[in-house]
């Protein structure tokens, strides 16, 4: 998945408290 699209999707579907670990897994 495109990193930019993924970031956009996470911003919508994931609370910011979860984004930190999602970032670690998907970067």
DSSP file (Angstrom, degrees, kcal/mol; ACC not computed):
  #  RESIDUE AA STRUCTURE BP1 BP2  ACC     N-H-->O    O-->H-N    N-H-->O    O-->H-N    TCO  KAPPA ALPHA  PHI   PSI    X-CA   Y-CA   Z-CA
    1    1 A X              0   0    0      0, 0.0     2,-0.2     0, 0.0     3,-0.0   0.000 360.0 360.0 360.0 142.6    0.0    0.0    0.0
    2    2 A X     >  -     0   0    0      1,-0.1     4,-2.9     2,-0.0     5,-0.2  -0.441 360.0-134.2 -61.9 130.8    1.1    3.5   -0.7
    3    3 A X  H  > S+     0   0    0      1,-0.2     4,-2.4     2,-0.2     5,-0.2   0.855 105.1  50.9 -57.1 -38.2    2.5    5.1    2.5
    4    4 A X  H  > S+     0   0    0      2,-0.2     4,-1.9     1,-0.2    -1,-0.2   0.913 112.7  45.0 -68.2 -43.2    0.6    8.3    1.9
    5    5 A X  H  > S+     0   0    0      2,-0.2     4,-2.6     1,-0.2    -2,-0.2   0.896 113.0  51.7 -66.1 -40.4   -2.7    6.4    1.3
    6    6 A X  H  X S+     0   0    0     -4,-2.9     4,-3.0     2,-0.2     5,-0.2   0.925 108.9  50.0 -61.1 -45.8   -2.1    4.2    4.3
    7    7 A X  H  X S+     0   0    0     -4,-2.4     4,-2.0     1,-0.2    -1,-0.2   0.895 111.2  49.6 -60.1 -41.4   -1.4    7.3    6.5
    8    8 A X  H  X S+     0   0    0     -4,-1.9     4,-1.0     2,-0.2    -1,-0.2   0.919 112.4  47.4 -63.0 -44.7   -4.7    8.8    5.3
    9    9 A X  H >X S+     0   0    0     -4,-2.6     4,-2.9     1,-0.2     3,-0.7   0.924 111.7  49.5 -63.2 -45.7   -6.6    5.6    6.0
   10   10 A X  H 3X S+     0   0    0     -4,-3.0     4,-2.3     1,-0.2    -1,-0.2   0.871 104.7  59.2 -62.3 -36.5   -5.1    5.3    9.5
   11   11 A X  H 3< S+     0   0    0     -4,-2.0    -1,-0.2    -5,-0.2    -2,-0.2   0.818 115.5  35.9 -61.7 -30.0   -6.0    8.9   10.2
   12   12 A X  H << S+     0   0    0     -4,-1.0    -2,-0.2    -3,-0.7    -1,-0.2   0.898 126.6  32.7 -87.9 -48.0   -9.6    8.0    9.6
   13   13 A X  H  < S+     0   0    0     -4,-2.9     2,-0.4    -5,-0.1    -3,-0.2   0.655 112.2  60.3 -91.0 -16.2  -10.0    4.5   10.9
   14   14 A X  S  < S-     0   0    0     -4,-2.3    -1,-0.1    -5,-0.3     2,-0.1  -0.932  78.0-123.8-119.6 134.5   -7.6    4.5   13.8
   15   15 A X    >>  -     0   0    0     -2,-0.4     3,-2.0     1,-0.1     4,-1.4  -0.384  33.8-111.9 -64.8 152.2   -7.5    6.7   17.0
   16   16 A X  H 3> S+     0   0    0      1,-0.3     4,-0.8     2,-0.2    -1,-0.1   0.781 116.9  65.2 -60.4 -26.6   -4.2    8.6   17.4
   17   17 A X  H 34 S+     0   0    0      1,-0.2    -1,-0.3     2,-0.2     4,-0.3   0.749 108.5  40.3 -66.3 -23.0   -3.4    6.4   20.4
   18   18 A X  H X> S+     0   0    0     -3,-2.0     4,-1.9     2,-0.1     3,-0.7   0.713  98.2  75.8 -94.4 -25.1   -3.2    3.4   18.1
   19   19 A X  H 3X S+     0   0    0     -4,-1.4     4,-2.7     1,-0.2     5,-0.2   0.800  84.8  65.5 -59.8 -30.2   -1.4    5.1   15.2
   20   20 A X  H 3X S+     0   0    0     -4,-0.8     4,-1.3     1,-0.2    -1,-0.2   0.910 108.7  37.3 -62.7 -41.5    1.9    5.0   17.0
   21   21 A X  H <> S+     0   0    0     -3,-0.7     4,-1.9    -4,-0.3    -1,-0.2   0.845 114.1  55.7 -79.2 -32.2    2.1    1.2   16.9
   22   22 A X  H  X S+     0   0    0     -4,-1.9     4,-2.4     1,-0.2    -2,-0.2   0.907 106.4  52.5 -60.7 -39.9    0.6    1.0   13.5
   23   23 A X  H  X S+     0   0    0     -4,-2.7     4,-0.9     1,-0.2    -1,-0.2   0.894 107.7  51.2 -61.7 -40.7    3.3    3.3   12.3
   24   24 A X  H  < S+     0   0    0     -4,-1.3    -1,-0.2     1,-0.2    -2,-0.2   0.865 115.6  41.9 -64.6 -35.9    5.9    1.0   13.8
   25   25 A X  H  < S+     0   0    0     -4,-1.9    -2,-0.2     1,-0.2    -1,-0.2   0.805 121.1  38.1 -81.7 -30.1    4.4   -2.0   12.1
   26   26 A X  H  <        0   0    0     -4,-2.4    -2,-0.2     1,-0.2    -1,-0.2   0.324 360.0 360.0-109.8   7.9    3.8   -0.5    8.7
   27   27 A X     <        0   0    0     -4,-0.9    -1,-0.2    -5,-0.1    -2,-0.1   0.448 360.0 360.0 -93.8 360.0    6.7    1.8    8.1
